Amino acid sequence: MENENDRGTGGPRPGDEWASGPGAGPGGYGQRPESPYGPRDDGRRPGPADVGPPPPGSGQPGQYGHVQPNQGWGGAGQPTAALPPQPPYGGDDPGATAPAKSGRGLLVAGLVAAMLVSGGLGGWIGATVAGGGGSGSLASPITAVQPEGEAPDGTVESVADKVLPSVVSIDVRGQAGRGEGSGVVLAQDGLIITNNHVIAMAATGGQIEVRFNDGSRAPATVVGTDPATDIAVIRADTDRSLTPIALGSSSNLDEGQAVAAVGSPLGLSGTVTTGIVSALDRPVRAGGAQSDQNTVIDAIQTDAAVNPGNSGGALVNMNGELVGINSAIASLGSGNSGSIGLGFAIPVDQARRIADQLIKQGFATRAVLGVSVSDQPDIDGALVRTTEVGGPAAQAGIEEGAVITMVGERLIENGDALVAAIRSRAPGETISVTYAARVGDQPTTVDVVLGEAR
């Protein structure tokens, strides 16, 4: 899967970028498909009130088309008709007796009364709106101030209040062009986590600038990068005390759980979108256009809107705690790189471990099984092509030609799934691996102590 979550100009950009830390796609400038509006937004067929020339004074039709205003009883643009005065009953004869009122007479009288009342009401409303006398509510002053108070915990408003100060926009300029992404504040002294592909173009002499939630800016330098996990840590050069994000855990996430994505899609900083955890343990290649099996992440899938520029931003739970770093999106291809409800984030447990290593030693290590694998259409599992001599798999008896079908309780359907499952573990961890020595053989389960690689 390609990373479609960055924004950039001046040349091709990698896919998504991601950031970790207290506070949320790719670094290049992406395009967002436009959604043209139809002539109506209520789904009805055009009727007599929808067509024909606009009424006087109505101006030209807008983007939604024009709808003529309701007409008075006298027709469009005409005053309400009034009946001529009637002589008293009996004509000139004072002794004449009023004739019995017919149903039609009563109806006409009722209409006249209704017209008079309607005309009077319209005049009163007009006078009130124009600032005339009276105590009607339409003449009351407008209150523009919203009621003050803290948003209840667990609401989107509360999450935004907590997270926005901890999420930044990142602007990168290098020889290959310019790109944008997002980042998450990890520490008060300026440490920020993001995606490696967000800041990659600045690795050879480029410039990085961070924009904080209040609009202020500061230059930043690279602390460390790990392309294999698409994680990078930068430090903002600022004297101000930053607001670190609250760290949660990705180990106890559930499908259907509410989450929010925070970042700078299409350069629109401080954007908050909401959704759910759509799936867990989703193998995704997050390194952009050059992604391969070396950039596979074990991702959290979400339907919260994630677009180019969200990379490196925060995926948080409804307590405002970081659970993932937004890194990639699925797209329909053909230049359509907008959100289609398939966004992916690096689990915070993995991101935190890598970021700690980058901060402390300038590089990161990852778990390895000591095999190279590929897919085969008629095989369910990861086909082992080669094994590292003396590596973890070889020591456990897994040889070339074996088909690995499970890691622990997790089903392995292909090579990317195996890479993601191993990369989500820590070096030195002991795991169970189920495999068949050859296609069609009975499976065997063995314990493997994972190795370490940079």
Solvent accessible surface area in square Angstrom, and as a share of the most:
residue,aa,sasa,rsa
1,M,96,0.43
2,E,104,0.47
3,N,6,0.03
4,E,42,0.19
5,N,0,0.00
6,D,7,0.04
7,R,39,0.14
8,G,9,0.09
9,T,72,0.42
10,G,68,0.66
11,G,36,0.35
12,P,134,0.84
13,R,35,0.13
14,P,35,0.22
15,G,3,0.03
16,D,0,0.00
17,E,0,0.00
18,W,0,0.00
19,A,0,0.00
20,S,2,0.01
21,G,0,0.00
22,P,1,0.01
23,G,0,0.00
24,A,0,0.00
25,G,0,0.00
26,P,0,0.00
27,G,0,0.00
28,G,1,0.01
29,Y,54,0.20
30,G,18,0.17
31,Q,132,0.59
32,R,131,0.48
33,P,73,0.46
34,E,161,0.72
35,S,92,0.59
36,P,125,0.78
37,Y,143,0.55
38,G,38,0.36
39,P,103,0.65
40,R,50,0.18
41,D,124,0.64
42,D,69,0.36
43,G,78,0.75
44,R,138,0.50
45,R,209,0.76
46,P,93,0.58
47,G,23,0.22
48,P,128,0.81
49,A,51,0.40
50,D,23,0.12
51,V,85,0.49
52,G,42,0.41
53,P,111,0.70
54,P,48,0.30
55,P,30,0.19
56,P,135,0.85
57,G,87,0.84
58,S,57,0.37
59,G,47,0.45
60,Q,160,0.71
61,P,61,0.38
62,G,55,0.53
63,Q,122,0.54
64,Y,94,0.36
65,G,38,0.36
66,H,42,0.19
67,V,84,0.48
68,Q,41,0.18
69,P,83,0.52
70,N,156,0.80
71,Q,107,0.48
72,G,42,0.40
73,W,157,0.55
74,G,27,0.26
75,G,27,0.26
76,A,59,0.45
77,G,81,0.78
78,Q,112,0.50
79,P,110,0.69
80,T,65,0.38
81,A,66,0.51
82,A,84,0.65
83,L,92,0.46
84,P,90,0.56
85,P,133,0.83
86,Q,139,0.62
87,P,97,0.61
88,P,105,0.66
89,Y,133,0.50
90,G,32,0.31
91,G,43,0.41
92,D,152,0.79
93,D,82,0.42
94,P,138,0.87
95,G,62,0.60
96,A,37,0.29
97,T,122,0.71
98,A,56,0.43
99,P,84,0.53
100,A,103,0.80
101,K,140,0.59
102,S,68,0.44
103,G,58,0.56
104,R,192,0.70
105,G,36,0.35
106,L,105,0.52
107,L,113,0.56
108,V,60,0.34
109,A,60,0.47
110,G,39,0.38
111,L,90,0.45
112,V,43,0.25
113,A,51,0.40
114,A,45,0.35
115,M,31,0.14
116,L,123,0.61
117,V,108,0.62
118,S,60,0.38
119,G,50,0.48
120,G,48,0.46
121,L,102,0.51
122,G,43,0.41
123,G,46,0.44
124,W,123,0.43
125,I,69,0.35
126,G,40,0.38
127,A,49,0.38
128,T,3,0.02
129,V,103,0.59
130,A,91,0.71
131,G,62,0.60
132,G,37,0.35
133,G,67,0.64
134,G,61,0.59
135,S,116,0.75
136,G,14,0.14
137,S,94,0.61
138,L,116,0.58
139,A,53,0.41
140,S,63,0.41
141,P,126,0.79
142,I,166,0.84
143,T,115,0.67
144,A,94,0.73
145,V,115,0.66
146,Q,143,0.64
147,P,123,0.77
148,E,169,0.76
149,G,70,0.67
150,E,174,0.78
151,A,18,0.14
152,P,95,0.60
153,D,121,0.63
154,G,37,0.36
155,T,50,0.29
156,V,66,0.38
157,E,110,0.49
158,S,7,0.04
159,V,1,0.00
160,A,18,0.14
161,D,92,0.48
162,K,97,0.41
163,V,0,0.00
164,L,38,0.19
165,P,59,0.37
166,S,1,0.00
167,V,9,0.05
168,V,4,0.03
169,S,19,0.12
170,I,1,0.01
171,D,16,0.08
172,V,0,0.00
173,R,124,0.45
174,G,22,0.21
175,Q,172,0.77
176,A,64,0.50
177,G,19,0.18
178,R,87,0.32
179,G,0,0.00
180,E,31,0.14
181,G,0,0.00
182,S,0,0.00
183,G,0,0.00
184,V,0,0.00
185,V,1,0.01
186,L,42,0.21
187,A,28,0.21
188,Q,111,0.49
189,D,84,0.44
190,G,0,0.00
191,L,15,0.08
192,I,0,0.00
193,I,0,0.00
194,T,0,0.00
195,N,0,0.00
196,N,21,0.11
197,H,6,0.03
198,V,0,0.00
199,I,1,0.01
200,A,45,0.35
201,M,28,0.13
202,A,10,0.08
203,A,75,0.58
204,T,105,0.61
205,G,77,0.74
206,G,24,0.23
207,Q,130,0.58
208,I,11,0.06
209,E,63,0.28
210,V,0,0.00
211,R,88,0.32
212,F,14,0.06
213,N,79,0.41
214,D,99,0.51
215,G,30,0.29
216,S,47,0.30
217,R,132,0.48
218,A,7,0.05
219,P,84,0.53
220,A,9,0.07
221,T,91,0.53
222,V,64,0.37
223,V,43,0.24
224,G,6,0.06
225,T,47,0.28
226,D,10,0.05
227,P,79,0.50
228,A,11,0.09
229,T,0,0.00
230,D,2,0.01
231,I,0,0.00
232,A,0,0.00
233,V,0,0.00
234,I,0,0.00
235,R,91,0.33
236,A,2,0.02
237,D,103,0.54
238,T,37,0.21
239,D,158,0.82
240,R,97,0.35
241,S,81,0.52
242,L,9,0.05
243,T,67,0.39
244,P,51,0.32
245,I,12,0.06
246,A,56,0.44
247,L,67,0.33
248,G,16,0.15
249,S,40,0.26
250,S,17,0.11
251,S,94,0.60
252,N,109,0.56
253,L,10,0.05
254,D,91,0.47
255,E,107,0.48
256,G,46,0.44
257,Q,58,0.26
258,A,46,0.35
259,V,0,0.00
260,A,0,0.00
261,A,1,0.01
262,V,0,0.00
263,G,0,0.00
264,S,3,0.02
265,P,6,0.04
266,L,29,0.15
267,G,32,0.30
268,L,106,0.53
269,S,50,0.32
270,G,33,0.32
271,T,37,0.22
272,V,42,0.24
273,T,34,0.20
274,T,69,0.40
275,G,17,0.17
276,I,73,0.37
277,V,0,0.00
278,S,40,0.26
279,A,12,0.10
280,L,49,0.24
281,D,77,0.40
282,R,101,0.37
283,P,42,0.27
284,V,2,0.01
285,R,68,0.25
286,A,0,0.00
287,G,17,0.16
288,G,0,0.00
289,A,70,0.54
290,Q,157,0.70
291,S,24,0.15
292,D,61,0.31
293,Q,50,0.22
294,N,92,0.47
295,T,18,0.11
296,V,0,0.00
297,I,0,0.00
298,D,7,0.03
299,A,0,0.00
300,I,3,0.01
301,Q,19,0.08
302,T,0,0.00
303,D,63,0.32
304,A,1,0.00
305,A,37,0.29
306,V,2,0.01
307,N,6,0.03
308,P,0,0.00
309,G,0,0.00
310,N,3,0.02
311,S,0,0.00
312,G,0,0.00
313,G,0,0.00
314,A,0,0.00
315,L,0,0.00
316,V,0,0.00
317,N,17,0.09
318,M,42,0.19
319,N,95,0.49
320,G,3,0.03
321,E,53,0.24
322,L,0,0.00
323,V,1,0.00
324,G,0,0.00
325,I,0,0.00
326,N,0,0.00
327,S,0,0.00
328,A,0,0.00
329,I,2,0.01
330,A,12,0.09
331,S,36,0.23
332,L,131,0.65
333,G,32,0.31
334,S,118,0.76
335,G,55,0.53
336,N,65,0.34
337,S,12,0.08
338,G,4,0.04
339,S,41,0.27
340,I,73,0.37
341,G,24,0.23
342,L,68,0.34
343,G,2,0.01
344,F,4,0.02
345,A,0,0.00
346,I,0,0.00
347,P,21,0.13
348,V,1,0.01
349,D,63,0.33
350,Q,9,0.04
351,A,0,0.00
352,R,127,0.46
353,R,55,0.20
354,I,0,0.00
355,A,3,0.02
356,D,58,0.30
357,Q,40,0.18
358,L,0,0.00
359,I,59,0.30
360,K,168,0.71
361,Q,81,0.36
362,G,40,0.39
363,F,64,0.27
364,A,4,0.03
365,T,11,0.06
366,R,39,0.14
367,A,4,0.03
368,V,38,0.22
369,L,7,0.04
370,G,10,0.09
371,V,37,0.21
372,S,51,0.33
373,V,15,0.08
374,S,32,0.21
375,D,83,0.43
376,Q,63,0.28
377,P,145,0.91
378,D,119,0.61
379,I,19,0.10
380,D,127,0.66
381,G,1,0.01
382,A,0,0.00
383,L,14,0.07
384,V,2,0.01
385,R,115,0.42
386,T,75,0.44
387,T,41,0.24
388,E,96,0.43
389,V,148,0.85
390,G,48,0.47
391,G,3,0.03
392,P,20,0.12
393,A,0,0.00
394,A,38,0.29
395,Q,143,0.64
396,A,25,0.19
397,G,40,0.39
398,I,0,0.00
399,E,112,0.50
400,E,106,0.48
401,G,19,0.19
402,A,1,0.01
403,V,8,0.04
404,I,0,0.00
405,T,35,0.20
406,M,57,0.25
407,V,0,0.00
408,G,22,0.21
409,E,167,0.75
410,R,48,0.18
411,L,112,0.56
412,I,2,0.01
413,E,111,0.50
414,N,53,0.27
415,G,0,0.00
416,D,27,0.14
417,A,8,0.06
418,L,3,0.02
419,V,26,0.15
420,A,0,0.00
421,A,2,0.01
422,I,9,0.05
423,R,20,0.07
424,S,45,0.29
425,R,71,0.26
426,A,38,0.30
427,P,35,0.22
428,G,50,0.48
429,E,64,0.28
430,T,79,0.46
431,I,7,0.04
432,S,36,0.23
433,V,0,0.00
434,T,22,0.13
435,Y,20,0.08
436,A,10,0.07
437,A,52,0.41
438,R,125,0.46
439,V,93,0.53
440,G,74,0.71
441,D,68,0.35
442,Q,154,0.68
443,P,82,0.51
444,T,67,0.39
445,T,83,0.48
446,V,33,0.19
447,D,103,0.53
448,V,2,0.01
449,V,92,0.53
450,L,5,0.02
451,G,22,0.21
452,E,112,0.50
453,A,33,0.26
454,R,174,0.64
